[in-house]
Amino acid sequence: MAVGFRTGLCLDASRPNWDGTGARPLAWSAWYPANHTAVSANPTRASWFNLRPVALDAPPLDDRQPRSLVLLSHGSGASALALDWPGHRLAERGFVALGVDHHGHTGTQPYRAEGFLCLWERARDFSTLLDDPSWRHELGVSVEDHACVVGFSAGAYTAMLLAGARVAYSQFEPDNPVKSPIRGPREFPELADESMVG
């Protein structure tokens, strides 16, 4: 089965971007079963992984059955494209895999302290996308009304939030009983210092 790949952008007007200059961007990437026999290219954005060839913007396979949807949440400083490895395999097996670049916490944009500290905003990225019909229209794929979620690293945190877990992200809280000289994650080592500016 050919794997189609398409990207798009939704805007969450209910939340500002971290600069306060507009709506929060929700850049998405989707892998899906494609009605296409020739695989045309690799996705063009950078990734830490070897990307598998896909049929870029190919029409979806039309079998008139709503497809199961799997949401993909990337780790700190990565991007939706970094989850090509499960996204491609899921599409080969008939699923639609939809990833989002979490604003301020993704390698496709400048890192923002807010993006790294306000991890609960990541789960809302997906709930907003699920409520927005524009990506479904742009993708042209019928999906089921419910979704599964897969996350890597900070994406696992996002997946737990979406599943209803109550989690504590307390690495930088003053009441954290385990103090550490670490001032931020490897991707953003000056995070704590930048978040205190202002």
DRENSESE-691999 format. One record per atom (N, C-alpha, C): residue number from 1; residue in three letters; atom name; z, x, y. Coordinates in steps of 0.001 Angstrom, whole numbers, padded with zeros to 6 digits. Each point is the difference from the previous one (the first is absolute). Layout:
N
  resi  resn  name       c3       c1       c2
   NUM   ALA    CA        Z        X        Y
...
REM end
This chain:
198
  resi  resn  name       c3       c1       c2
     1   MET     N   000000   000849  -001186
     1   MET    CA   000000  -000849   001186
     1   MET     C   000000   000887   001240
     2   ALA     N  -000872  -000282   000946
     2   ALA    CA  -000043   000750   001248
     2   ALA     C   001202  -000363   000858
     3   VAL     N   000487   000970   000732
     3   VAL    CA   001139  -000210   000897
     3   VAL     C  -000504   000026   001437
     4   GLY     N   000210  -001102   000691
     4   GLY    CA  -000340  -000068   001409
     4   GLY     C   001171   000479   000842
     5   PHE     N  -000326   000480   001180
     5   PHE    CA   001040   000483   000920
     5   PHE     C  -000387  -000398   001408
     6   ARG     N   000968  -000556   000706
     6   ARG    CA  -000246  -000430   001378
     6   ARG     C   001267   000216   000811
     7   THR     N  -000150   000287   001269
     7   THR    CA   001139   000145   000906
     7   THR     C  -000138  -000997   001138
     8   GLY     N   001106  -000296   000629
     8   GLY    CA  -000014  -000915   001130
     8   GLY     C   001264   000149   000814
     9   LEU     N   000112  -000815   001010
     9   LEU    CA   001146   000052   000903
     9   LEU     C   000426  -001407   000367
    10   CYS     N   001282  -000282  -000183
    10   CYS    CA   000615  -001226   000506
    10   CYS     C   001000   000416   001070
    11   LEU     N   000313  -000906   000885
    11   LEU    CA   000996   000265   001038
    11   LEU     C   001121  -001008  -000130
    12   ASP     N   001225   000491   000082
    12   ASP    CA   001169  -000873  -000047
    12   ASP     C   000468  -000250   001424
    13   ALA     N  -000421  -001110   000571
    13   ALA    CA   000330  -000319   001389
    13   ALA     C   001481  -000289   000192
    14   SER     N   000735  -000237  -001090
    14   SER    CA   001435  -000297   000137
    14   SER     C   000842   001263   000161
    15   ARG     N  -000601   001168  -000208
    15   ARG    CA   000722   001270   000161
    15   ARG     C  -000859   000958   000817
    16   PRO     N   000597   000697   000963
    16   PRO    CA  -000782   000984   000761
    16   PRO     C  -000174   001284  -000802
    17   ASN     N  -001030   000782   000361
    17   ASN    CA  -000094   001333  -000576
    17   ASN     C   001125   000858   000586
    18   TRP     N   000205   001181  -000559
    18   TRP    CA   001148   000815   000421
    18   TRP     C  -000144   000521   001420
    19   ASP     N  -001205  -000036   000574
    19   ASP    CA  -000183   000381   001402
    19   ASP     C   000249  -001166   000942
    20   GLY     N   000066  -001219  -000549
    20   GLY    CA   000182  -001173   000838
    20   GLY     C  -001243  -000364   000786
    21   THR     N  -001171   000445  -000469
    21   THR    CA  -001240  -000239   000749
    21   THR     C  -000878  -001076  -000616
    22   GLY     N   000440  -000586  -001102
    22   GLY    CA  -000802  -001019  -000657
    22   GLY     C   000662  -000451  -001278
    23   ALA     N  -000742  -000725  -000797
    23   ALA    CA   000530  -000527  -001256
    23   ALA     C   000107   001110  -001051
    24   ARG     N   000878  -000207  -000972
    24   ARG    CA   000177   000967  -001080
    24   ARG     C  -001260   000027  -000870
    25   PRO     N  -000611   001174  -000195
    25   PRO    CA  -001205   000077  -000826
    25   PRO     C   000342   000011  -001488
    26   LEU     N  -000780  -000714  -000766
    26   LEU    CA   000146  -000024  -001451
    26   LEU     C  -001359   000379  -000595
    27   ALA     N  -000261   001306  -000070
    27   ALA    CA  -001240   000492  -000603
    27   ALA     C   000137  -000129  -001511
    28   TRP     N  -000969  -000641  -000638
    28   TRP    CA   000097  -000227  -001435
    28   TRP     C  -001179   000628  -000740
    29   SER     N   000245   000289  -001264
    29   SER    CA  -001018   000499  -000921
    29   SER     C   000067  -000854  -001249
    30   ALA     N  -001150  -000362  -000540
    30   ALA    CA  -000021  -000864  -001187
    30   ALA     C  -000962   000540  -001051
    31   TRP     N   000445  -000046  -001243
    31   TRP    CA  -000811   000308  -001173
    31   TRP     C  -000169  -001306  -000763
    32   TYR     N  -001212  -000277  -000487
    32   TYR    CA  -000261  -001289  -000636
    32   TYR     C  -001184   000131  -000962
    33   PRO     N  -000083  -000900  -000978
    33   PRO    CA  -001164   000001  -000887
    33   PRO     C  -001250  -000349   000811
    34   ALA     N  -001024   000838  -000140
    34   ALA    CA  -001184  -000157   000846
    34   ALA     C  -001218  -000427  -000800
    35   ASN     N  -000840  -000760   000650
    35   ASN    CA  -001271  -000427  -000567
    35   ASN     C  -001041   001044   000379
    36   HIS     N   000133   001156  -000583
    36   HIS    CA  -000808   001130   000414
    36   HIS     C  -000040   000979  -001158
    37   THR     N  -001159   000474  -000347
    37   THR    CA  -000079   000927  -001128
    37   THR     C  -000018   001448   000440
    38   ALA     N  -000452   000280   001213
    38   ALA    CA  -000066   001380   000472
    38   ALA     C   001231   000328   000820
    39   VAL     N   000704   001039  -000396
    39   VAL    CA   001139   000472   000773
    39   VAL     C  -000543   000904   001087
    40   SER     N   000329  -000326   001244
    40   SER    CA  -000698   000642   001103
    40   SER     C   000695   001224   000570
    41   ALA     N   001302   000020   000085
    41   ALA    CA   000643   001098   000735
    41   ALA     C   001493   000006  -000254
    42   ASN     N   000632   001045   000513
    42   ASN    CA   001456   000045   000043
    42   ASN     C   000450  -000576   001330
    43   PRO     N   001205  -000574   000056
    43   PRO    CA   000543  -000383   001302
    43   PRO     C   000040   001225   000908
    44   THR     N  -000205  -000179   001279
    44   THR    CA  -000171   001136   000900
    44   THR     C   001295   000522   000606
    45   ARG     N   001081  -000754  -000059
    45   ARG    CA   001241   000469   000602
    45   ARG     C   000672   001026  -000892
    46   ALA     N   000823   000835   000611
    46   ALA    CA   000680   001066  -000737
    46   ALA     C   001070  -000573  -000920
    47   SER     N   000215   000681  -001105
    47   SER    CA   001030  -000383  -000952
    47   SER     C   000511   001252  -000687
    48   TRP     N   001236  -000064  -000469
    48   TRP    CA   000577   001111  -000760
    48   TRP     C  -000580   000058  -001412
    49   PHE     N  -000633  -001059  -000446
    49   PHE    CA  -000478  -000103  -001366
    49   PHE     C  -001527   000035  -000038
    50   ASN     N  -000548   000355  -001158
    50   ASN    CA  -001440  -000110  -000205
    50   ASN     C  -000357  -001478  -000089
    51   LEU     N  -000895  -000433   000850
    51   LEU    CA  -000358  -001409   000052
    51   LEU     C  -001157  -000276  -000947
    52   ARG     N   000082  -001119  -000674
    52   ARG    CA  -001050  -000378  -000943
    52   ARG     C  -001131  -000698   000749
    53   PRO     N  -001229   000167  -000467
    53   PRO    CA  -001136  -000650   000664
    53   PRO     C   000147  -001522  -000029
    54   VAL     N  -000421  -000620   001076
    54   VAL    CA   000075  -001455   000140
    54   VAL     C  -001304  -000511   000592
    55   ALA     N  -000182  -001299  -000072
    55   ALA    CA  -001132  -000664   000646
    55   ALA     C   000496  -000506   001357
    56   LEU     N  -000294   000773   001046
    56   LEU    CA   000519  -000320   001328
    56   LEU     C  -000567  -001323   000507
    57   ASP     N   000899  -000895   000391
    57   ASP    CA  -000372  -001290   000590
    57   ASP     C  -000922  -000833  -000889
    58   ALA     N   000042   000246  -001311
    58   ALA    CA  -000850  -000757  -000924
    58   ALA     C   000472  -001448  -000080
    59   PRO     N  -000895  -000922  -000282
    59   PRO    CA   000439  -001391  -000188
    59   PRO     C   000904  -000089  -001230
    60   PRO     N   000993  -000868   000061
    60   PRO    CA   000909  -000146  -001144
    60   PRO     C  -000678  -000647  -001189
    61   LEU     N   000497   000288  -001168
    61   LEU    CA  -000462  -000641  -001217
    61   LEU     C   000335  -001480   000090
    62   ASP     N  -000982  -000844  -000158
    62   ASP    CA   000205  -001439   000170
    62   ASP     C   000117  -000662  -001364
    63   ASP     N   001237  -000227  -000433
    63   ASP    CA   000184  -000740  -001246
    63   ASP     C   000782  -001296   000243
    64   ARG     N   000181  -000329   001289
    64   ARG    CA   000609  -001260   000426
    64   ARG     C   001449  -000176  -000444
    65   GLN     N   000603   001062  -000458
    65   GLN    CA   001420  -000044  -000372
    65   GLN     C   000802   000751   001054
    66   PRO     N   001079  -000597   000512
    66   PRO    CA   000854   000771   000913
    66   PRO     C   000563   001224  -000736
    67   ARG     N  -000014   001111   000652
    67   ARG    CA   000467   001245  -000597
    67   ARG     C   001478   000231   000319
    68   SER     N   000679   000681  -000912
    68   SER    CA   001388   000389   000246
    68   SER     C   000018   001078   001075
    69   LEU     N   000978  -000098   000896
    69   LEU    CA   000118   000906   001135
    69   LEU     C   001187   000933  -000217
    70   VAL     N  -000223   001297   000233
    70   VAL    CA   001070   000996  -000062
    70   VAL     C   000056   000700   001351
    71   LEU     N   001163  -000025   000635
    71   LEU    CA   000209   000670   001274
    71   LEU     C   000436   001433  -000262
    72   LEU     N  -000556   000953   000747
    72   LEU    CA   000307   001413  -000172
    72   LEU     C   000639   000544   001272
    73   SER     N   001202   000564  -000138
    73   SER    CA   000722   000547   001152
    73   SER     C   000173   001505  -000175
    74   HIS     N  -000546   000766   000948
    74   HIS    CA   000001   001456  -000086
    74   HIS     C   001355   000607   000355
    75   GLY     N   000159   001274  -000305
    75   GLY    CA   001220   000730   000325
    75   GLY     C   000000   000510   001429
    76   SER     N   001088   000656   000391
    76   SER    CA   000150   000536   001358
    76   SER     C  -001148   000925   000360
    77   GLY     N  -000618  -000275   001121
    77   GLY    CA  -001038   000860   000526
    77   GLY     C  -001329  -000056  -000720
    78   ALA     N  -000141  -000844  -000989
    78   ALA    CA  -001254  -000099  -000743
    78   ALA     C  -000847  -001125   000587
    79   SER     N  -000835  -000611  -000816
    79   SER    CA  -000845  -001100   000451
    79   SER     C  -000340  -000861  -001203
    80   ALA     N  -000587  -001150   000270
    80   ALA    CA  -000419  -000866  -001106
    80   ALA     C  -000981   000721  -000906
    81   LEU     N  -000859   000822   000577
    81   LEU    CA  -000999   000704  -000800
    81   LEU     C   000638   000969  -000996
    82   ALA     N   001207   000468   000276
    82   ALA    CA   000699   000876  -000938
    82   ALA     C   000339  -000736  -001296
    83   LEU     N  -000098  -001327   000018
    83   LEU    CA   000251  -000795  -001209
    83   LEU     C  -001305  -000440  -000652
    84   ASP     N  -001039   000803   000209
    84   ASP    CA  -001275  -000245  -000670
    84   ASP     C   000172   000028  -001518
    85   TRP     N   000886   000865  -000490
    85   TRP    CA   000138   000146  -001459
    85   TRP     C   000438  -001286  -000676
    86   PRO     N   000994  -000766   000499
    86   PRO    CA   000231  -001301  -000642
    86   PRO     C  -000979  -001063   000485
    87   GLY     N  -000423   000086   001280
    87   GLY    CA  -000901  -001019   000540
    87   GLY     C  -001306  -000066  -000761
    88   HIS     N  -000593   001143  -000276
    88   HIS    CA  -001271   000059  -000722
    88   HIS     C   000165  -000530  -001423
    89   ARG     N   001050   000425  -000670
    89   ARG    CA   000206  -000441  -001387
    89   ARG     C   000281  -001495  -000087
    90   LEU     N   000754  -000518   000959
    90   LEU    CA   000265  -001443   000015
    90   LEU     C  -001306  -000777   000179
    91   ALA     N  -000852   000463   000919
    91   ALA    CA  -001275  -000691   000231
    91   ALA     C  -000892   000060  -001235
    92   GLU     N   000027   001126  -000710
    92   GLU    CA  -000785   000101  -001239
    92   GLU     C   000436  -001038  -001025
    93   ARG     N   001249  -000414   000083
    93   ARG    CA   000544  -000963  -000963
    93   ARG     C   000004  -001432   000542
    94   GLY     N  -000676  -000211   001129
    94   GLY    CA  -000191  -001349   000498
    94   GLY     C   000935  -000450   001107
    95   PHE     N   000895   000870   000458
    95   PHE    CA   000924  -000349   001079
    95   PHE     C  -000623   000327   001356
    96   VAL     N   000578  -000583   001046
    96   VAL    CA  -000252   000438   001366
    96   VAL     C   001245   000763   000430
    97   ALA     N  -000189   001242   000450
    97   ALA    CA   001112   000827   000476
    97   ALA     C  -000135   000152   001508
    98   LEU     N   001051  -000325   000717
    98   LEU    CA  -000029   000004   001466
    98   LEU     C   001121   000894   000516
    99   GLY     N  -000375   001063   000687
    99   GLY    CA   000977   000897   000612
    99   GLY     C  -000060  -000098   001501
   100   VAL     N   001098   000388   000650
   100   VAL    CA   000053  -000012   001463
   100   VAL     C   000548   001341   000475
   101   ASP     N  -000501   000463   001147
   101   ASP    CA   000555   001184   000651
   101   ASP     C   001154  -000471   000881
   102   HIS     N   001230   000375  -000378
   102   HIS    CA   001182  -000473   000726
   102   HIS     C   000104   000737   001344
   103   HIS     N  -000156  -000742   001069
   103   HIS    CA  -000085   000524   001370
   103   HIS     C   001158   000937   000338
   104   GLY     N  -000351   001202   000462
   104   GLY    CA   001000   000992   000398
   104   GLY     C   000589   000789  -001146
   105   HIS     N  -000335  -000386  -001224
   105   HIS    CA   000561   000628  -001203
   105   HIS     C  -001126   000429  -000931
   106   THR     N  -001186   000183   000573
   106   THR    CA  -001198   000296  -000776
   106   THR     C  -000715   001219   000552
   107   GLY     N  -000675   000713  -000878
   107   GLY    CA  -000749   001173   000423
   107   GLY     C  -001277  -000320   000743
   108   THR     N  -000370  -001268   000105
   108   THR    CA  -001211  -000365   000733
   108   THR     C   000263  -000178   001490
   109   GLN     N   001269   000107   000407
   109   GLN    CA   000395  -000143   001405
   109   GLN     C   001042   001072   000314
   110   PRO     N   000259   000253   001289
   110   PRO    CA   001110   000907   000321
   110   PRO     C   001313  -000575  -000532
   111   TYR     N   000840   000877  -000545
   111   TYR    CA   001306  -000447  -000484
   111   TYR     C   000845  -000475   001171
   112   ARG     N   000775  -001049  -000264
   112   ARG    CA   000938  -000526   000989
   112   ARG     C   001379  -000077  -000630
   113   ALA     N   001020   000391   000755
   113   ALA    CA   001371  -000077  -000519
   113   ALA     C   000313  -001429  -000434
   114   GLU     N  -000465  -000977   000784
   114   GLU    CA   000264  -001403  -000332
   114   GLU     C  -000604  -000372  -001347
   115   GLY     N  -001191   000512  -000280
   115   GLY    CA  -000660  -000306  -001258
   115   GLY     C   000763   000533  -001198
   116   PHE     N   000646   001163   000170
   116   PHE    CA   000764   000598  -001086
   116   PHE     C   001391  -000618  -000132
   117   LEU     N   000553  -000478   001092
   117   LEU    CA   001366  -000536  -000038
   117   LEU     C   000057  -001496  -000262
   118   CYS     N  -000984  -000737   000440
   118   CYS    CA   000002  -001461  -000135
   118   CYS     C  -000818  -000403  -001224
   119   LEU     N   000456   000444  -001172
   119   LEU    CA  -000779  -000217  -001221
   119   LEU     C  -000125  -001473  -000378
   120   TRP     N   000903  -000841   000490
   120   TRP    CA  -000093  -001427  -000317
   120   TRP     C  -001267  -000616   000574
   121   GLU     N  -000587   000612   001016
   121   GLU    CA  -001243  -000516   000577
   121   GLU     C  -001161   000096  -000990
   122   ARG     N   000099   000917  -000964
   122   ARG    CA  -001075   000168  -000971
   122   ARG     C  -000183  -001255  -000854
   123   ALA     N   001094  -000597  -000453
   123   ALA    CA  -000103  -001210  -000813
   123   ALA     C  -000649  -001125   000797
   124   ARG     N   000335  -000073   001265
   124   ARG    CA  -000587  -001047   000845
   124   ARG     C  -001502   000204   000190
   125   ASP     N  -000461   001263  -000095
   125   ASP    CA  -001443   000241   000068
   125   ASP     C  -000724  -000823  -001063
   126   PHE     N   000558  -000021  -001211
   126   PHE    CA  -000652  -000720  -001089
   126   PHE     C   000141  -001514   000149
   127   SER     N   001172  -000467   000398
   127   SER    CA   000151  -001447   000148
   127   SER     C  -000934  -000512   001104
   128   THR     N  -000191   000797   001038
   128   THR    CA  -000932  -000374   001066
   128   THR     C  -001431  -000015  -000515
   129   LEU     N  -000374   001034  -000757
   129   LEU    CA  -001349   000034  -000562
   129   LEU     C  -000266  -001191  -000908
   130   LEU     N   000978  -000335  -000833
   130   LEU    CA  -000194  -001116  -000924
   130   LEU     C  -000207  -001323   000738
   131   ASP     N   000591  -000118   001186
   131   ASP    CA  -000154  -001222   000799
   131   ASP     C  -001280  -000006   000837
   132   ASP     N  -000673   001137   000090
   132   ASP    CA  -001190   000128   000840
   132   ASP     C  -001249  -000199  -000863
   133   PRO     N  -000784  -001035   000244
   133   PRO    CA  -001186  -000243  -000834
   133   PRO     C  -001171   000927   000305
   134   SER     N   000076   000793   001069
   134   SER    CA  -001179   000771   000427
   134   SER     C  -000406   001060  -001019
   135   TRP     N   000951   000659  -000651
   135   TRP    CA  -000381   001037  -000967
   135   TRP     C  -000655  -000618  -001227
   136   ARG     N   000479  -001198  -000402
   136   ARG    CA  -000627  -000678  -001146
   136   ARG     C  -001457  -000344   000319
   137   HIS     N  -000204  -000503   001215
   137   HIS    CA  -001355  -000358   000423
   137   HIS     C  -000891   001237   000058
   138   GLU     N   000527   001080   000573
   138   GLU    CA  -000777   001229   000127
   138   GLU     C  -000303   000619  -001360
   139   LEU     N   000962  -000067  -000899
   139   LEU    CA  -000176   000566  -001338
   139   LEU     C  -000893  -000883  -000863
   140   GLY     N   000086  -001315   000197
   140   GLY    CA  -000837  -000926  -000751
   140   GLY     C   000428  -000194  -001441
   141   VAL     N   001272   000250  -000288
   141   VAL    CA   000518  -000129  -001356
   141   VAL     C   001051  -001097  -000026
   142   SER     N  -000068  -000849  -000984
   142   SER    CA   001026  -001023  -000184
   142   SER     C   001162   000607  -000778
   143   VAL     N   001210  -000127   000560
   143   VAL    CA   001179   000541  -000671
   143   VAL     C   001020  -001108  -000238
   144   GLU     N   000870   000239  -000954
   144   GLU    CA   001056  -000963  -000304
   144   GLU     C   000989  -000083   001160
   145   ASP     N   000800  -001071   000013
   145   ASP    CA   000944  -000230   001091
   145   ASP     C   001223   000897  -000060
   146   HIS     N   000239   000645  -001122
   146   HIS    CA   001142   000907  -000115
   146   HIS     C  -000522   001416  -000212
   147   ALA     N   000884   000989   000172
   147   ALA    CA  -000429   001391  -000120
   147   ALA     C   001071   000815  -000701
   148   CYS     N  -000433   001076  -000618
   148   CYS    CA   000895   001031  -000520
   148   CYS     C   000024   001124   001032
   149   VAL     N   000988   000878  -000101
   149   VAL    CA   000078   001106   000953
   149   VAL     C   000352   001283  -000731
   150   VAL     N  -000651   001080   000424
   150   VAL    CA   000223   001336  -000541
   150   VAL     C   000242   000924   001185
   151   GLY     N   001001   000863  -000115
   151   GLY    CA   000267   000931   001085
   151   GLY     C   000322   001379  -000508
   152   PHE     N  -000366   000997   000790
   152   PHE    CA   000276   001394  -000329
   152   PHE     C   000958   000560   001047
   153   SER     N   001124   000569  -000427
   153   SER    CA   000985   000612   000882
   153   SER     C   000513  -001051   001001
   154   ALA     N  -000249   000184   001298
   154   ALA    CA   000438  -001016   000970
   154   ALA     C  -000666  -001341  -000280
   155   GLY     N  -001134   000042  -000666
   155   GLY    CA  -000654  -001242  -000406
   155   GLY     C   000804  -000756  -001045
   156   ALA     N   000767   000726  -000831
   156   ALA    CA   000882  -000672  -000958
   156   ALA     C   001104  -000747   000738
   157   TYR     N   000488   000593   001083
   157   TYR    CA   000974  -000672   000871
   157   TYR     C  -000613  -001300   000534
   158   THR     N  -001254   000084   000439
   158   THR    CA  -000706  -001178   000501
   158   THR     C  -000124  -001055  -001091
   159   ALA     N  -000356   000435  -001205
   159   ALA    CA  -000144  -000939  -001117
   159   ALA     C   001328  -000699  -000296
   160   MET     N   001099   000756   000037
   160   MET    CA   001308  -000617  -000254
   160   MET     C   000337  -001033   001072
   161   LEU     N  -000306   000312   001261
   161   LEU    CA   000245  -000969   001069
   161   LEU     C  -000805  -001277  -000214
   162   LEU     N  -001264   000159  -000374
   162   LEU    CA  -000838  -001172  -000239
   162   LEU     C   000503  -000835  -001167
   163   ALA     N   000650   000663  -000958
   163   ALA    CA   000541  -000712  -001162
   163   ALA     C   001355  -000635   000292
   164   GLY     N   000518   000216   001209
   164   GLY    CA   001255  -000633   000389
   164   GLY     C   001223   000877  -000095
   165   ALA     N  -000183   001293  -000284
   165   ALA    CA   001160   000891  -000103
   165   ALA     C   000632   000222   001363
   166   ARG     N   001297   000253  -000021
   166   ARG    CA   000708   000433   001203
   166   ARG     C   000235   001484  -000165
   167   VAL     N  -000574   000774   000898
   167   VAL    CA   000064   001450  -000141
   167   VAL     C   000596   000611   001255
   168   ALA     N   000547   001201  -000138
   168   ALA    CA   000582   000717   001128
   168   ALA     C  -000723   001323   000157
   169   TYR     N  -000577   000193   001155
   169   TYR    CA  -000662   001259   000305
   169   TYR     C   000909   000711   000990
   170   SER     N   000917   000796  -000509
   170   SER    CA   001094   000494   000839
   170   SER     C  -000025   001503   000216
   171   GLN     N  -001100   000642  -000228
   171   GLN    CA  -000053   001457   000101
   171   GLN     C   000462   000507   001363
   172   PHE     N  -000311  -000742   001073
   172   PHE    CA   000333   000475   001332
   172   PHE     C   001107  -000814   000671
   173   GLU     N   000682  -000865  -000738
   173   GLU    CA   001066  -000795   000590
   173   GLU     C   001265   000834   000148
   174   PRO     N   000775  -000184   001093
   174   PRO    CA   001212   000808   000203
   174   PRO     C   001060  -000227  -001066
   175   ASP     N   000006  -001175  -000644
   175   ASP    CA   001007  -000283  -001019
   175   ASP     C  -000386   000503  -001386
   176   ASN     N  -001158   000666  -000109
   176   ASN    CA  -000435   000517  -001297
   176   ASN     C   001021   001031  -000486
   177   PRO     N   000634  -000233  -001175
   177   PRO    CA   001048   000918  -000457
   177   PRO     C  -000539   001372  -000399
   178   VAL     N  -001281   000117  -000216
   178   VAL    CA  -000572   001292  -000379
   178   VAL     C  -000826   000516   001174
   179   LYS     N   000610   000879   000794
   179   LYS    CA  -000712   000557   001154
   179   LYS     C  -000944   001097  -000472
   180   SER     N  -001109   000099   000671
   180   SER    CA  -000993   000976  -000402
   180   SER     C  -000576   000672   001235
   181   PRO     N  -000328   001292  -000105
   181   PRO    CA  -000643   000664   001134
   181   PRO     C  -001467  -000391   000156
   182   ILE     N  -000536  -000759  -000945
   182   ILE    CA  -001406  -000411   000065
   182   ILE     C  -000188  -000967   001164
   183   ARG     N  -000963   000287   000846
   183   ARG    CA  -000225  -000796   001206
   183   ARG     C  -001165  -000973  -000148
   184   GLY     N  -000575  -000052  -001184
   184   GLY    CA  -001104  -000919  -000236
   184   GLY     C  -000712   000353  -001287
   185   PRO     N  -000911  -000857  -000445
   185   PRO    CA  -000736   000270  -001238
   185   PRO     C  -000987   001156   000186
   186   ARG     N  -000489   000508  -001099
   186   ARG    CA  -000928   001138   000037
   186   ARG     C  -001205  -000304   000894
   187   GLU     N  -000479  -001239  -000006
   187   GLU    CA  -001170  -000350   000798
   187   GLU     C   000297  -000022   001500
   188   PHE     N   001261  -000169   000369
   188   PHE    CA   000370  -000172   001412
   188   PHE     C   001378   000631   000205
   189   PRO     N   000108   001349  -000098
   189   PRO    CA   001314   000656  -000014
   189   PRO     C   000807  -000131   001287
   190   GLU     N  -000646  -000315   001110
   190   GLU    CA   000725  -000149   001268
   190   GLU     C   000330  -001461   000305
   191   LEU     N  -000036  -000854  -001009
   191   LEU    CA   000195  -001440   000181
   191   LEU     C   001295  -000333   000725
   192   ALA     N   001135   000533  -000469
   192   ALA    CA   001293  -000343   000604
   192   ALA     C   000048   000417   001453
   193   ASP     N  -000523   001163   000317
   193   ASP    CA   000017   000468   001383
   193   ASP     C  -000895  -000853   000898
   194   GLU     N  -001168  -000375  -000518
   194   GLU    CA  -000903  -000822   000800
   194   GLU     C   000547  -001392   000230
   195   SER     N   000716  -000532  -000994
   195   SER    CA   000515  -001353   000145
   195   SER     C   001146  -000075   000997
   196   MET     N   000600   001157   000368
   196   MET    CA   001101   000006   000966
   196   MET     C  -000492   000218   001424
   197   VAL     N  -001277   000303   000164
   197   VAL    CA  -000557   000214   001329
   197   VAL     C  -000151  -001339   000702
   198   GLY     N   000312  -000035   001253
   198   GLY    CA  -000212  -001234   000718
   198   GLY     C   001238  -000438   000664
REM end
